[in-house]
Amino acid sequence: MGKIKNLLRNKWVGFTLAALLYTLWFVVWTGNLWLVLGLPVIFDLYITKFFYRYVWSHNVKMCQRSKTYRTVYEWVNAIIFATVVATLVHLFIFQMYVIPTSSMERTLLIGDYLYVSKVAYGPQMPNTPLSFPFVHHTMPFSQTKKSFSEAIKWPYHRLKGLKPIRRNDVVVFNFPAGDTVLLENQNVTYYDTLRSFEESFGKEEGRKRLNEKYTVISRPVDKRENYIKRCVGLPGDSLEVRNGKVWVNGEPQEAIPGLQYNYVVQTSAPFTQYAIDNLEIREYSGYGSGYYMNLTDELAEKVRGLSNVISVNRYIYTPNDEVFPQWGTPRWSQDNYGPIWIPKKGDTVQLTAENLPLFRRIIEAYEGHTLEERDGRIVIDGKEATEYTFAMNYYWMMGDNRHNSADSRFWGFVPEDHIVGKASFVWLSLDAEKSFPANIRWERLFRKVR
């Protein structure tokens, strides 16, 4: 044991181990050769110690002379160290995420705190590395001041992960339609609001009035809002929704416990609050003879069996212009959608006036090309194009609360560079309607996300 301790104290052994760890983690894994410049720093730290001799030794002397200086130094040193470690963990290993809406009920509840693994699919290097630590896109105590600088922009680069995204994984990702934001009203989607203004005032006047009413800003990929949904379609899949049920490549989606739909419930007498609470019905509206209730298939059967219930029927949406790609004439709905093909990196699609609305945003916003339609011709980057080859993989995300989820049915494909990580388990769950300690949902603690 003594020999091992002496060996570890050897400066050359220490340098070798530190250099090896640094090279494997920061150079090889990240693929950034500029980080090789960190090796001379490590060499000086362990071997030559020039920095200590000519700079850091003065700090040591100051600590010895002044107790106040030493106290301040220790606090600053501890804060910087904690910030660096937390930032590295957040960037490379995991991040925490809290469920803000009911779009994933009953799989995930509002108030669930999740451990989101970044090593599962591979950490993504930040697009905007210059940012205030521990916040996302807005400074603390502010609704409008951004927390990052775009002075340095890095291209998309994802490190090697443990596995690829699998069908039906629960995934956290950056909101694709969050590239443009209305600063004074960030709870609405810019593109939906723009369509509303254009329908009311015309295309040019609508855009003008929107810009007059709101401050319109753009956000880089890594600073867009985080969303969480279930990945129901992978690159290369053909997907269709038939009467609310998802079909992939001609086969019905694997059964997922807890899927919810909106049901119309007719009764002969009103439900009591006790009955609703006893059935654990969390979302409903109406009173007396008619209710709209978000129910699982199993819960719908229980409601159907109650003595005061006349009928229980699942609500089916009719074709509307709310769903992607918002064709002028409604074709699809939330419950009957597609079929739609999900683009795969390297695959080529023939472009037509019919399918261009499906792929326009990919070509322009996600893969950075200019696109025009001239006299019935499609022009990409100034050249006529009859086909397009995709540069990234894309995914189709849907919420488990199928009639109360803003997902790919409304804003389309999720590019691979928007993927944040895999939802692994619930480490804490709090019910906002209760007070401590009754608000802790003990049965959900450390529950794996399935």
C-alpha positions in Angstrom: 0.0 0.0 0.0 2.8 2.4 0.8 4.5 1.8 -2.5 1.2 2.6 -4.3 0.8 5.8 -2.4 4.4 6.8 -3.2 3.8 6.0 -6.8 0.7 8.2 -7.0 2.6 11.0 -5.3 5.2 10.9 -8.2 4.8 14.1 -10.3 5.3 12.2 -13.6 2.7 9.6 -12.7 0.2 12.3 -11.7 0.9 14.2 -14.9 0.4 11.0 -17.0 -2.9 10.1 -15.4 -4.2 13.7 -15.6 -3.1 14.1 -19.2 -4.6 10.8 -20.2 -7.9 11.6 -18.6 -8.0 15.1 -20.1 -7.1 13.8 -23.6 -9.7 11.0 -23.6 -12.5 13.3 -22.2 -11.9 16.7 -23.6 -10.0 16.0 -26.8 -11.0 12.5 -28.1 -14.6 12.5 -26.9 -15.4 16.1 -27.9 -13.4 15.8 -31.1 -12.0 19.4 -30.6 -8.3 19.4 -31.4 -8.0 23.0 -30.1 -8.3 21.5 -26.6 -4.9 19.9 -27.0 -3.6 23.3 -26.0 -4.7 22.4 -22.4 -1.9 19.8 -22.1 0.9 22.4 -21.6 -1.1 23.8 -18.8 -1.3 20.4 -17.1 2.4 19.8 -17.7 3.2 23.1 -16.0 0.8 22.2 -13.1 2.6 18.9 -12.4 6.1 19.3 -13.7 7.6 22.8 -14.4 5.3 24.8 -12.1 6.3 28.1 -13.7 2.8 29.6 -13.1 3.0 28.7 -9.4 6.6 30.1 -9.1 5.9 33.5 -10.7 2.2 34.1 -10.2 0.5 31.8 -7.7 3.1 32.0 -5.0 2.2 35.7 -4.5 -1.4 34.6 -3.8 -0.1 32.1 -1.2 1.9 34.8 0.5 -1.2 37.1 0.6 -3.2 34.3 2.2 -0.5 34.0 4.9 -0.3 37.7 5.6 -4.1 38.5 5.6 -6.8 36.5 7.3 -9.5 38.5 5.4 -7.8 37.9 2.1 -7.6 34.2 2.8 -11.3 34.0 3.7 -12.4 35.8 0.6 -10.1 33.7 -1.5 -11.4 30.4 -0.1 -15.0 31.5 -0.7 -14.3 32.6 -4.3 -12.2 29.5 -5.0 -15.0 27.3 -3.7 -17.7 29.1 -5.8 -15.6 28.9 -9.0 -14.8 25.2 -8.4 -18.5 24.4 -7.7 -19.6 26.3 -10.8 -17.1 24.6 -13.1 -18.0 21.1 -11.8 -21.7 21.7 -12.0 -21.4 23.2 -15.5 -19.4 20.1 -16.7 -21.9 17.7 -15.2 -24.8 19.7 -16.8 -23.1 19.8 -20.2 -21.7 16.2 -20.4 -23.7 13.9 -18.0 -27.2 15.0 -17.0 -29.6 17.8 -16.3 -32.7 18.1 -14.3 -36.1 18.9 -15.8 -39.5 19.6 -14.2 -42.8 18.7 -15.9 -44.7 22.0 -16.4 -47.8 20.7 -18.3 -50.1 17.7 -18.5 -49.1 16.7 -22.0 -47.5 13.4 -20.8 -50.2 12.5 -18.2 -50.4 9.8 -16.9 -46.8 8.7 -17.7 -45.5 11.9 -16.1 -47.3 14.3 -13.9 -47.1 18.1 -13.4 -44.5 18.6 -10.7 -42.4 15.5 -11.5 -38.6 16.3 -11.4 -36.7 14.2 -13.9 -33.1 13.0 -14.2 -32.4 13.5 -17.9 -29.4 11.5 -19.2 -27.2 13.3 -21.8 -24.8 10.4 -22.1 -27.6 8.1 -23.3 -27.7 9.7 -26.8 -24.5 11.6 -26.5 -24.1 15.2 -25.1 -24.4 18.0 -27.6 -21.8 20.6 -27.5 -23.4 24.1 -26.9 -24.0 26.3 -29.9 -23.5 29.4 -27.6 -20.7 28.6 -25.1 -20.7 32.1 -23.7 -23.6 32.1 -21.3 -24.5 32.8 -17.6 -24.3 29.6 -15.6 -27.3 27.6 -14.3 -29.9 29.5 -16.4 -31.4 28.6 -19.8 -32.0 31.6 -22.0 -33.1 34.5 -19.7 -31.3 36.1 -16.9 -32.5 35.6 -13.3 -35.2 38.1 -12.1 -35.9 39.1 -15.7 -38.4 38.1 -18.4 -36.6 39.7 -21.3 -32.8 40.0 -20.8 -31.0 37.1 -22.5 -28.5 35.1 -20.6 -26.1 34.3 -23.4 -23.9 35.9 -26.0 -23.7 35.0 -29.7 -20.2 36.4 -30.1 -19.0 32.8 -30.4 -21.1 30.3 -32.2 -20.2 26.6 -32.5 -21.7 24.4 -35.2 -23.8 21.3 -34.3 -21.6 18.5 -32.8 -22.8 15.6 -30.7 -20.5 13.4 -28.8 -20.7 9.6 -28.8 -23.5 8.3 -26.7 -24.4 4.9 -25.2 -27.2 4.1 -27.6 -29.4 5.7 -30.4 -32.9 7.0 -29.8 -35.3 4.1 -29.8 -38.9 4.1 -30.7 -41.2 5.0 -27.7 -38.3 6.5 -25.7 -39.4 9.6 -23.6 -37.1 12.4 -24.9 -36.3 15.9 -23.9 -35.6 18.2 -26.8 -35.4 21.9 -27.8 -38.7 23.2 -29.1 -38.3 23.3 -32.9 -40.8 26.2 -33.4 -39.0 28.1 -30.6 -36.4 29.7 -32.9 -38.6 32.8 -33.1 -40.2 34.3 -30.0 -42.6 37.1 -29.0 -40.7 38.6 -26.2 -43.7 40.1 -24.4 -45.8 36.9 -24.7 -43.5 33.8 -24.7 -46.3 31.4 -23.8 -47.7 31.4 -27.4 -46.0 30.1 -30.5 -44.8 32.8 -32.9 -45.9 31.0 -36.0 -49.4 30.3 -34.8 -49.8 34.0 -33.8 -48.4 35.1 -37.2 -50.9 32.9 -39.0 -53.7 34.4 -36.9 -52.6 38.0 -37.8 -52.2 37.1 -41.5 -55.7 35.6 -41.6 -57.2 38.7 -39.9 -55.2 41.5 -41.8 -53.6 39.9 -44.8 -50.1 38.6 -45.2 -48.1 41.8 -45.4 -50.3 43.9 -43.0 -50.6 41.0 -40.5 -46.8 40.6 -40.3 -46.4 44.4 -39.9 -49.0 44.6 -37.1 -47.4 41.7 -35.3 -44.0 43.3 -35.4 -45.5 46.6 -34.1 -47.3 44.9 -31.2 -44.4 42.6 -30.1 -40.6 42.5 -29.9 -39.7 39.6 -32.1 -36.4 37.8 -31.3 -34.6 34.7 -32.4 -32.9 32.0 -30.3 -30.2 29.5 -31.2 -31.0 25.8 -31.0 -29.5 25.2 -27.5 -31.4 28.2 -26.0 -34.9 27.2 -27.1 -37.5 26.0 -24.6 -37.2 22.4 -23.5 -40.0 20.0 -24.4 -40.6 16.4 -23.4 -42.6 13.9 -25.5 -42.5 10.3 -26.5 -40.6 9.5 -29.7 -43.1 7.5 -31.8 -41.3 7.8 -35.1 -37.7 7.3 -36.1 -35.8 8.5 -39.2 -37.0 6.5 -42.2 -40.3 5.5 -40.6 -43.7 6.0 -42.2 -46.2 7.1 -39.6 -50.0 7.4 -39.6 -52.6 8.2 -36.9 -55.9 6.3 -37.4 -58.8 7.3 -35.1 -56.2 8.4 -32.5 -54.1 5.3 -32.7 -50.5 5.5 -34.0 -49.4 3.2 -36.8 -45.7 2.9 -37.8 -44.6 1.2 -41.0 -48.0 -0.4 -41.3 -48.0 -1.8 -37.7 -49.9 -0.5 -34.7 -47.8 1.3 -32.0 -46.6 -0.8 -29.1 -49.1 -0.6 -26.2 -48.1 2.3 -23.9 -49.7 2.2 -20.4 -51.4 5.5 -19.4 -52.3 6.9 -22.8 -55.1 9.4 -22.5 -57.8 10.7 -24.8 -60.7 13.1 -24.5 -64.0 11.4 -23.9 -67.5 12.8 -24.0 -69.4 11.4 -21.0 -73.2 11.7 -20.8 -74.8 11.2 -17.4 -78.3 11.0 -15.8 -77.0 12.8 -12.7 -73.9 14.9 -11.9 -70.7 13.3 -10.7 -69.8 14.1 -7.1 -66.4 15.5 -6.4 -65.7 12.4 -4.3 -66.4 10.1 -7.3 -64.1 12.2 -9.6 -61.3 12.2 -6.9 -61.8 8.4 -6.3 -61.4 7.7 -10.0 -58.3 10.0 -10.1 -59.7 12.0 -13.0 -57.4 15.0 -13.2 -58.7 16.8 -16.3 -62.3 17.4 -17.0 -64.9 20.1 -17.8 -68.6 20.3 -17.8 -71.3 19.7 -15.2 -74.6 18.0 -14.9 -75.5 15.8 -17.9 -72.4 16.2 -20.0 -68.6 16.1 -19.4 -65.4 16.2 -21.3 -62.9 14.0 -19.5 -59.3 13.0 -20.3 -59.2 9.3 -19.6 -57.2 6.2 -20.3 -59.0 3.3 -22.0 -59.1 1.4 -18.6 -60.5 4.4 -16.8 -63.1 4.9 -19.5 -64.3 1.4 -18.8 -64.6 2.2 -15.1 -66.6 5.4 -15.9 -68.8 3.5 -18.3 -69.7 1.1 -15.5 -71.1 3.7 -13.1 -74.8 3.7 -12.5 -75.4 7.4 -13.5 -73.4 7.1 -16.8 -75.5 6.9 -20.0 -72.6 6.8 -22.6 -68.8 7.2 -22.9 -67.4 8.0 -26.3 -64.0 9.0 -27.3 -63.8 12.4 -29.0 -62.5 12.3 -32.6 -61.2 15.5 -34.2 -62.3 16.4 -37.7 -59.8 17.7 -40.3 -58.6 21.2 -39.4 -55.9 23.7 -40.3 -54.3 23.6 -36.9 -52.1 20.5 -37.7 -48.8 20.5 -39.5 -48.2 21.6 -42.2 -51.2 23.9 -42.0 -52.4 23.4 -45.5 -54.9 26.0 -46.7 -57.6 23.3 -47.1 -57.9 21.0 -44.1 -56.9 17.5 -44.8 -55.7 15.9 -41.5 -56.6 16.1 -37.9 -55.1 15.3 -34.5 -56.8 11.8 -34.7 -56.5 11.0 -38.4 -53.1 12.2 -39.6 -50.9 11.2 -42.5 -49.4 8.9 -43.7 -46.2 10.9 -43.3 -42.6 9.9 -44.0 -39.9 10.9 -41.5 -36.7 12.1 -43.2 -33.5 10.2 -42.6 -29.9 11.5 -43.1 -28.6 10.8 -46.6 -32.1 9.9 -48.0 -33.3 11.8 -51.0 -36.9 12.8 -51.7 -38.5 14.0 -55.0 -39.8 17.5 -54.4 -43.2 18.5 -55.7 -45.7 21.2 -55.0 -47.7 18.6 -53.1 -45.0 17.6 -50.6 -43.0 20.8 -50.4 -45.1 22.1 -47.3 -43.9 19.0 -45.4 -40.2 19.7 -46.0 -40.0 23.4 -46.5 -39.1 24.2 -42.8 -36.4 21.4 -42.9 -34.8 22.9 -46.0 -34.9 26.5 -44.8 -34.8 26.6 -41.0 -33.1 23.4 -39.9 -30.6 22.9 -42.8 -30.0 26.5 -43.7 -30.9 26.8 -47.4 -32.8 29.4 -49.3 -36.0 28.2 -51.0 -38.3 29.9 -53.5 -41.1 28.9 -55.8 -40.9 30.5 -59.3 -43.4 29.8 -62.0 -44.1 26.4 -60.6 -40.4 25.5 -60.2 -38.7 24.9 -56.8 -35.4 26.8 -56.5 -33.0 26.0 -53.7 -29.9 28.2 -53.2 -30.6 29.8 -56.5 -30.7 26.6 -58.5 -33.8 24.7 -59.7 -34.3 21.5 -57.7 -36.4 18.5 -58.3 -35.1 16.5 -55.3 -33.5 17.1 -51.9 -31.1 15.0 -49.8 -31.4 15.4 -46.1 -28.4 16.4 -44.0 -29.8 15.3 -40.6 -32.0 12.7 -39.0 -35.5 13.7 -37.9 -37.9 12.3 -35.3 -41.7 12.4 -34.6 -42.7 13.3 -31.0 -46.1 12.9 -29.4 -47.5 13.4 -25.9 -49.1 10.5 -24.0 -52.1 12.8 -23.3 -53.1 12.7 -26.9 -55.8 15.4 -26.9 -53.9 17.8 -24.7 -50.4 17.8 -26.2 -48.7 20.4 -28.5 -46.4 18.0 -30.4 -45.2 17.0 -33.9 -48.8 16.9 -35.2 -48.8 20.7 -34.8 -45.2 21.8 -35.6 -43.7 18.9 -37.5 -40.3 17.1 -37.3 -37.8 17.3 -34.6 -34.2 17.6 -36.0 -31.4 15.5 -34.3 -29.5 18.7 -33.3 -32.5 19.6 -31.1 -32.2 16.4 -29.0 -31.2 17.1 -25.4 -31.4 13.7 -23.6 -33.4 10.7 -22.4 -35.8 11.0 -19.5 -34.5 8.3 -17.1 -36.3 8.5 -13.8 -38.4 10.7 -11.5 -36.2 11.7 -8.5 -38.8 14.0 -6.9 -42.5 14.6 -7.4 -44.5 17.5 -5.9 -48.3 18.2 -6.0 -48.7 21.9 -6.3 -52.2 21.7 -4.9 -51.1 20.4 -1.6 -48.8 21.8 1.2 -45.7 20.2 2.6 -45.2 17.3 3.4 -48.5 16.1 1.9 -47.4 17.5 -1.5 -44.7 14.9 -1.9 -45.8 12.0 -4.0 -43.7 9.3 -2.3 -44.8 6.5 -4.6 -43.3 8.3 -7.6 -39.8 8.9 -6.1 -37.1 7.2 -8.2 -39.7 5.7 -10.6 -38.2 4.8 -13.9 -39.7 6.6 -16.9 -41.2 4.1 -19.3 
